[in-house]
Amino acid sequence: ELIIPHLIEILKKFDNVKLTLVGFLPNLNTLSKYSNRINRISFVDYINLQFLIGSVDIHLIPLQSNFFTSCKSPLKIFEYMAAEKIIICSDLPVLQEVLNHEYNAILVKSDHIEGWRDAIINLINSKELQNYISKNARKDLESRYTWEIRAKNILSAF
């Protein structure tokens, strides 16, 4: 909810930007002026989720820093990386094991709301940065986070 005013600012500034919002979302009446550029989707099955991942250029993962997110699995992040997608994510220690700022993702402090806006605008304005981050995300996934590599890492602990 805190990022909504900045999403409105981005929609005002960039006519070519469209939003796809997926999952449980609060009432977003403040975005109604831009409803023709917003695709709001409640929960979807896994197959359709993969289609949505592929249809979106920049994925926002705004997570609060709390006990629940401190033990969060990066599975969804791996799916974005596999699809060679750009990730803007909360800068949480558990996710820093996978994501590196301005290398394979953009990390933003959860409570730095302007940082989210700035990250989105910087990516919109830089195709070079978009390509760099998305290519590195896919490369990292293939070299460090495939099922085979993760299984070997787990088994080597025993």
N, C-alpha and C positions, 0 to 999 in steps of 0.2 A: 504494500500500500504506500510505503514511503517514497517509492520511486515513481509513482503515477504522475506527479506534477512534472517530473523531468521527461517522462515519456510523452506527455502532452507537448512540452517544449520541443522535443525532437520531431514530433509529427507536424508541428507548425513550421519548423525550419526546413524540413526535408520532405517535399511532396512525393518522392518516390519510396518512402519508408512505409512498410505495412507491418502490422503486428499480428502474430499468432500467439494467443494466450491459451495455455493448456492446463487443465486441472482445476481444483477448487479455487475459486477466486471470489473475493468480496464484491459487493456491488460496485460497479465501475461506471456509474452515471456520469462522472466527470469526463469520461472519454467518449460520450455519446456523440459529440460533434464530429468525431472521426470514425464513426461506426462503419462507414464504407471502406475503411482501410484496416479494420480490425476483424480478425477471425477468432472468435472465442469458442473454445472447445472444452467440454467437460472431460471426464475421464474416458480414455479410449483403450481398446485392446492392444496387445503387444504388436500385432501385424500393422495395424493402422498407426501406432506410435512410431514405428520405423519409417513409415511413409512421411509422417510429420517431421521427424528429425531430418530427413533428406530434403524437405521442402523449405526449411528455414536456414538462413545464412548465419545469423548470430544467435547463440543460445545464452540466455541469462539464467544464472543459478544464484539468486539472492537468498542466502541462508543466514539465519541468526546464529550467533555464537552461543551455544548452550550444550548441555550434557548430551542431548540427542544427536546434535550434529557433530559432536566430537568423536562419535563412533560410527559415523556415516560411511557406508560403502560407496566407492567411486564408480559403481557399475554404470550408472547413467552417463557419467563423464566418459567412460570407456566407449560407450555407444556413440557419443558425439565425436570422439577422436577417430573411431573407426570410419565414420562417415566423412571425415576430413572437414569437420565443422569448427567454427570459431566459438570459443567459450569465454564468457565473462562470468567470473565466479567469485563468491565471497572468499576472502583470504583467510582460510581456516587451517590450522596446523595439520589436521588429518588429510586435507586435500593437497597440501604442499608436498606430500610424498609423491604425488603424481604430476601436479601442475607447477609450472615455472613461469613466473610473471614475464610477459612480453617475449616468451619463447614458444610455449605451446598453449598459452591461455593469457587472459588478462585477469589479474587478481585485484580485487577491490575490498577494502575493509568494509565489513557489513554495515557499519553505521556511518560510513562516508558517502552520503547520498549523492553529493555533487560528483564524487568520483565515478559513480555508475554512469551518470550523464556524460561526463567527459570521456570515459572509455568508449561508450557507444559512438559518440561524435567522432572521436579519433579514428575509430575503425571505419565508419561510414566514409570519412575523408581520405582514407589510405588503403587502396586496393593492395599495395605492396605489403603493408602490415597484415592485412587479411590473409593474403597468400602465404606469407612467412609463418604465421601462427597456425593456420590450418594444415599446412604441409608438415610442420614440426610435430603437431599433435598426432597425425597419422604415423609418421616415422617413429615417434616414441612408442606408440601403441604396438606397432609391429616388432620393435626391437626389445621391449621391456614388459609388455602387459598382455601378451596372448595367453590363452588358457594353458597352453603347453608350458610356457615360461613360468607362469604363476604356479602351476602344479609342481614343477621342478623346485622352485624356491620354497614352497611349503614343505615338500618331502625332504629337502636338504636340511631342514631344521631338526629332523629326527635322527 
